[in-house]
Amino acid sequence: MAKISSPKLNAQSFHPKNWGAWVLIGFMFSISLLPYRVQHYLGLGIGRLGRALMKSRVHITRRNLEICFPDKSESERERIAEGCFRHLGHSVVDTANAWFWPQWRFAKHFKVEGLEHLKKAREQKGGILLVSAHFWTLESHARAYGTLDPGVGIYRPNKNSVYEYFQYHGRTKSNKYLVDRTDVRGMIKALRQDNAVWYAPDHDYGTHAAVFVPFFAQDKAATITGTATLAKVKNVQILPTYALRNEDGSGFTLVIEPALENYPQGDDERDAHTINQVVEKAILRAPEQYMWIHRRFKSRPEGEQGVY
């Protein structure tokens, strides 16, 4: 499968069935025009509203935290859960800014930690596999990394053509192009062409091409083996990277960690567990900024009961 063609708008894009998407995009664009301090309070409001309306996601969040952090008190886990929805609200603002802000304004609100690791990786020939995770800063992360080293994103295309247009062009504002998350050949091709490829293996994508290995306190979390597959491409380096919102409200920090060494080992379970440990390390820096709202443990080994 070739890379996804850049979406375009046409007459059908303005059909009444797409008006809802246009309202959403218009709302996001309007957010991007607001002063940063006003955006902060708007994000808090959106987060509170989301927590009030998304009852099932609140339940999933609490259950995930209970599974992953059984040693924490209920009040500690609830604090993380509340923070998760606060950052959900901020992510709406972050997405608007990442898609619509001009570069001069976007650059004012992020800093980089570990730039030397990227420079070292680029001194060598080969692609870079950016092992990341689903933090609420996902869109800011993509825009920020692309300003340093334009790369290729892995994503799930949206079924609505209008939203897909703005999503694609927003995510490629400082990057090259996007590849469907099911297109492994496209990912390999991008790496062979010395591109940086963003890859987040932290969700439960089912049991196909996956193994059950520990993730925090859960010893049987379905984890895809695709990271090791991509890491086998010749001369590829694996850089863990993610973005975190700054506590002082100044924006966020793009974190780039040292390249993984001696990976992969050739053992699916061992390699998948290594990647889960990379993700865990990132999450522990700011657990409230991680997307706990997804059913990370929905797939269970045969014969085991569901956890949700």
N, C-alpha and C positions, 0 to 999 in steps of 0.2 A: 504494500500500500504506500502510495506517495504521500508527501506532506499535504496537510489540509490546505486547500486553496483559500486565499483571503476572501472572506464573505463580502458580498456587496448588497446594497439596498436596491430595490426595484419597486415597481408599482404595487406589487403584492404586499410589500412591506408596510403599506399604509392602509391595508384592509382592516375593517373594524375588529377583526379577531386579534389584531396586534396592538390595538389601542392601549390595552393594559400595560404592555411592555413599554410603549412610548411614555406613558405616565410615569412608570418606574424610572426609566432613563432620565426623563425630565427632572424628577425629584433628585436623583443622584447628581445631575449636573448642577442643579441649584445649590445643593449642599457644598459642592466644590468651590462655589463663589463666596461662601461665608468666611468671615475671619476665623482663624484657627481656634481661638478661645471659645467662640460661639459653637464651633463644631464639637468641641470637647463636651459641652453641656448637652448638645443635641444627641451625641453618642450615648451619654448616660441615660437620657430619656428613652431612647430606642431600646437600650439594654433592659431597662425596667419593664417596658411594654412587652418585650420578647419573653421575659421571664414570667410575666403574668399570663400570657396567651399560650405559650408553648409548654403546656403541662406535661405532655408525654416526654418532651426533651429534657425537662427538669428531672423527671424520674430516671431517664437513661443516664443523665449526668451524675446524679447521686449514686446510682448503682455502679457505674464505672469507677467512681472514686472509692466506693466501699470495697470493690474487688481489688483495686490497685493499691490502696492504702489502708489496709485493715488495722494497722497499728496507730493510725491517727484517730483522734477523738472525733465524735460526730460534729462538734462545733468547728473543728479545724477543717473537716471536709466540706461543711456547709459554707465556710468562708471562701474556699476555693470555688465551690459551685456558684456562689453569688458573683465572684470575680469573673468566672467564665461568661456569664450572661452580660456583665458589664462590658467585657471585651467584645462580645458579640455585637453590641451596639456600636462600639468604636469601629468595628470592622466594616460596617456600612459606610461610615465616613471615610475610612482608609481606602476602601474600594473606589469611592467617588473621586478621591484625590489622586489615586494611582492611575485612574483611567483618564481624568480630565485636566489635571494640573499641568501647566507648562513646566519644563525641566528646571528653570531657575527657582520656581517656588517649591517644587518637590525636593530639590537638593538642600534647601534650607532646613529641612526637618528630619534628616537622617544622618547618622554617622556610622563608621565602619570599625568593627573590631576583628582583627586577624587578617587585614589586607595582605600582609606579608606571605600568608599561606597561599593565597591566590596567585601572587606574583611568582612564587617559587614553582607552583604547578605550571604556570604559563611559560616558564623558562625551558620546559621540556616539551617534546613533541607528543601529541596525542590529545584525545578528548578528555573532558572532565565530567564525571557523574556527580551531580550535586545531590547528595542524600539529605532530604529534608523531612519535614513533618507538617501535619495540618494544624498550624497555629492560626489564630485569628488574623495575624498580620500577613497572611499568604499573598495578597495582592501587592502590598507594599514591598514585600520581599522580592517578588518578581521584578518590579519596576526598579528597585534599588540595585539588585545584582546586575541587571541589564545595563545600567549606566556605567558599570565598571567593566563588564565583559559580556556583551550581547550574546545570548544563548538561545536555546530551544526549550519550550515548555511542554510538559505532558499534561493533558487535561481531558475532560469529558465535554464534548460539544453540547451546546444547549439546543433543545428541540425547537425553541422559538427563534425564528430567523432574525428578528430585530435584536433580541437580547444577545444572540450569538454574534451578530455584527459588532456590537459595542464591547462584548467580552473579548472577542478575538483581537480587535484593534487596541483595546485597552491594555491587554496583556503583552502585545507586541510593540507597545509604544517605545520601549527601549530594548526590545529583543527581536530575534530574527523571524521565527515562525513557531507554530504549535503543532504537536503531534497527538493524535488520538491515543488515549491511555491503553487501548487494546492493540496498538500497532507496534509490536516489538521490533519488527524489521525496520520501521522508520526510526526508532530510537537508536538501533545499532548503526544505521546509516549515518545518523547525525553525529554519533560518537566517532565513527571512522573518519569523518570529515573534520575532526578536531574541534567540534563544538562542545560547549558546556550544555549539559542536559539536566533539567530540573526533574527530580524523581522523588515521590513521597510514598514509601512502602509501609506506612504505619497503620493504614486502615485494614479492616477485615474484608477482603475481596472474595471470600468464599474458599472452598477447599481445593479448587483446581490450581495446580502448580503452587501449592502451599504446604507448609508443615506446621505442626503444633509445637510451639516452643514457648518458654517463659517470656512474659511481658509484665514488669513489676511483680506483684504478688500472685498473679494468675500464671500457673505453670503450663497451661495449654491454650495459648492464643494462636489462632490461625494467622500465619505470616507468610507472605508470598516469597518465592525463591527467585523472583526476577532480578533482584539487586545483584546477586552473584552472577546471574547470566550476563547482565550488561557489563559487569566488572571484568568479564573475561575478554572483552574486546581489546585488541592489542594496544598497548601503551596508555590505556585509560587509567586515570587517577580518580580516587573517590574522596570528595571533600564534603564533610558534613556542614550544612549551612542552614540558617534560619534567621528570623527577625523577631525582635522583642520590643514592645512599646516601653519607652522610658518612663520611670515612675514620676519624674518631675513634669511630665506633660509636654516635653519639648519635641516629641516626635518618637522615633524609634531607632534601634541599633541593628544593623545588619551584621550578623555574626558568621565568621568563616573560620572553621576549625582546621587543624592540621590534617593532611591527607592520611587515610587509613593505611596501615602497613600490613603486609602478609594477608591480604584479603583479595579473593576468596581462598578458603582452605580446601575446597573440594568436597566438603561434607555439608549437605543441604541444611540440616538442623543446626549445626554449629555456626554456619554462615548467617542463617536467618536470626539466630539468637544474638550474634554480634551486632547486627543492624538494629535489633530491638534495644540493645544496650546503648547504642548511639542515640537513638530516639529518646530513651529514658533520661539520659544525661542532659539532653536539651530541655526536655519537659521540666525537669527538676529545677531549672533556673527560674522558671516562672510558670508553675503548674496551672495557675488561673488563666493563662493566655492560650492554653491548648483547647482544641475543639472536643471536649468531652461529651458533646451532645450526640455523637454517632455511636452506634452499637458495635463497639470494638470487639466484643466477644460473642457475636451472634452465631458464628459457626462453632459447633461443638463436635468433638470426636464421636464416632458412631456409638450409640447407646447412652450418651450423656445428655442430661436434661438441660434445656436452655436456662440462661442465667437472668433473663429479663422478665 
